Amino acid sequence: MLIDSHCHLKHEKYSKTQAVLVDEAKAEGVTKLIDIGTSIKDNLVCMKNAEEFDGVYATVAIYPHENMSMQVPDLMAELRKQATASKKIVAIGECGIDISNWQGGRPKEEQIILFEEQIKLAVELNLPLIIHNRGGDEIILKLLQKYQGQGLRGVSHCFVSTWEFAQELLKLNFLLSFACSITYPSNRNLLETIKQVPDDKFLVETDAPYLPPQSMRGTVNEPKNVVYAARKIAEVKGISFEKACELSYSNTCKLFGIN
C-alpha cells in the first residue's frame, strides 16, 4: 500500500476526471491521496474531493503567490474557517517561501508575514504544516525555529535542498517528502540525502500534475505514479520496494493522523 502525500487532483492539465485519477491510483496500490490546497478557492475544491472520495484527504493553505488581492488578516480569517470545517482536513499547506522569477508575485516581505501567520495557525489547531520552499532555506529555518517547542511539526514537500538543511529540519520535527523528480539525472545530489534520512522521517509524493518520473518526462503526472518515487527510494536505501512502501505509508499516516 502507498499514499501519495501531495497531489493536486483538480487541474486543467488533466484530461481525466478526478474520479478516474483516484480509481487508477487505487488500482496501482495507492490507496490514499492527500489533495493539497493552495488558495481560498482551491481549498474548497480539495475539501469537496475529500468528502466525495474514500481515501482522499485535504489540506488548506495560501500558496505564496495566491490570493494577492486580499489582505493577510482577511485571508487568515477565511483560512481558519476552512481549516476547521472537516475532520478530513489533515494539514495546513502548502505554504512557505517562493523566491523565484515569477513576475508579479507576492514580495518576499509579504510572503514571510503570510507564512508565519500560517505557522501560527498550524500550531493553534495542532495540525501539521506542509512547506513549499523555493530558494527560502534560511528564511524558513529561522521562522520554524521561532516556534520550536510549541508542537509544530510537518513536512518539507518535494525536498530538493541540501543534507545540511535536511538535518536542521529533522531537528525541528519535520519530515522530508520526495517526489518523482528524484528519478531525474539532474537530482543526483539528492541521493545522499535519501540514503541518510532515517526510515521514519520520509514520505513520497507526486506533486501531480507536475514532475512526472524520468521515463514519462513531457507528460502529465498522476497520483498513481508515486510508485516511481517509492521504487527509487528503495533502490537508493538498499531496501525492498515493499519495505519502502510500508515505511512511507506508516510515516504519512502518523504525521497526518490518518487511520
Secondary structure, 3 states (H helix, E strand, C coil): CEEEEEECCCCCCCCCCHHHHHHHHHHCCEEEEEECCCCHHHHHHHHHHHHHCCCEEEEECCCCCCCCCCCHHHHHHHHHHHHCCCCCEEEEEEEEEECCCCCCCCCHHHHHHHHHHHHHHHHHHCCCEEEEEECCHHHHHHHHHHCCCCCCCEEECCCCCCHHHHHHHHHCCEEEEECHHHHCHHHHHHHHHHHHCCCCCEEECCCCCCCCCHHHCCCCCCHHHHHHHHHHHHHHHCCCHHHHHHHHHHHHHHHHCCC
